[in-house]
Amino acid sequence: MKYFTKEGLQPSDRTLQFIKQFAYSYRVVNPNDGSPVVLSLN
């Protein structure tokens, strides 16, 4: 039986870099009509 530990759940550095880059470039803008618009900045 395999046991799941905190050590086994650590993402790789490459995965963390991808998540950070995505979070930095992802924005949601709410114009006056109330419908959200998703933007990805480069």
C-alpha positions in Angstrom: 0.0 0.0 0.0 1.3 3.4 -0.9 1.2 6.2 1.7 0.9 9.8 0.7 3.1 12.2 2.6 3.8 15.9 2.4 7.2 15.1 0.9 5.6 13.3 -2.0 3.4 16.3 -2.9 6.2 18.7 -3.6 5.9 20.1 -7.2 9.0 20.5 -9.3 10.7 23.8 -9.7 9.6 23.9 -13.4 6.0 23.4 -12.3 6.3 26.2 -9.8 7.8 28.6 -12.4 4.9 27.8 -14.8 2.3 28.5 -12.1 4.0 31.8 -11.1 4.3 33.0 -14.7 0.6 32.1 -15.4 -0.5 33.9 -12.2 1.5 37.0 -13.1 0.1 37.2 -16.6 -3.5 36.3 -15.9 -5.9 39.1 -15.2 -9.7 39.4 -15.0 -11.2 42.8 -15.9 -14.8 43.7 -15.0 -16.1 46.4 -17.4 -19.1 48.5 -16.6 -21.6 45.9 -17.9 -20.6 43.4 -15.3 -19.4 40.6 -17.5 -15.8 39.5 -16.7 -13.2 39.6 -19.4 -10.2 37.3 -19.1 -6.9 38.7 -20.3 -3.4 37.1 -20.6 -0.6 39.6 -20.6 2.7 38.9 -22.3 
